[in-house]
């Protein structure tokens, strides 16, 4: 026991900060979900009333639907583009380190700054997106005053931010593939597409599953992109997310209810609703990953 004391002492800061900044807020939020509290004065205990309202709350389901749509519009293009970039980096011999740093820059740039930049790109009158449409002979679109325009702007920001980071993960997977497999495919007469789909892609499956899992968890908790791009049109939960709440994500809905309308009790209930949804999709991803591990073990 005495020999283990230094190990416990080394680990104790993590558990101390976990209890203070993670476990305690979660317990407080759970207790708050059973109350009606405006942030001032005493909280009124309402039992399961907040959870009953959440089950029938059409705005929560709207935010859930928007979140899943934005997940699909952000994750699928990100995976495809990241794979293409990784394949290009894997073939690049000169300045490869410089390219890797450049592709990582969007991921380490402040999301708020990027949101302001994308607000300009999708501006109705002088934005780059409409300038490109004008060059192609198309008329302007009020991107941020249009339901699908808002979704395109938010998902574009997501793709821009995470393509480079995910490309570096896939690049690491590409460089770990045994070169003898490519040599065997070449001897068998496989062309480039056949080599990619029958050698490269199966070897990248674990990394693709990991990226999908992390993207799913991140997308279900997305907030900054929608808040920055639509905050000028929001004064509360009813108008959050822009036109017809088309950019309202689950976490943005939680923020609007709790911190704009000062309904902390119901806001805490929404937070637990978000937790259940994230847990559900995490379990699905875990089951898929576990099945992959079993196939590899065979």
Secondary structure, 3 states (H helix, E strand, C coil): CCCCHHHHHHHHHHHHHHHHHHHHHHHHHHHHCCEECCCCCCCEECCCHHHHHHHCCHHHHHHHHHHHHHHHHHHHHHHHHHHHHHHHHHHCCCCHHHHHHHHHHHHHCCHHHHHHHHHHHCCCCCCHHHHHHHHCCCCCCCHHHCHHHHHHHHHHHHHHHHHHHHHHHHHHHHHCCCHHHHHHHHHCCCCHHHHHHHHHHHHCHHHHHHHHHHHHHHHHCCCHHHHHHHHHHCCCHHHCCCHHHCCCCHHHHHHHHHHHCCCHHHHHHHHHHHHHHHHHHHHHHHHHHHHHHHHHHC
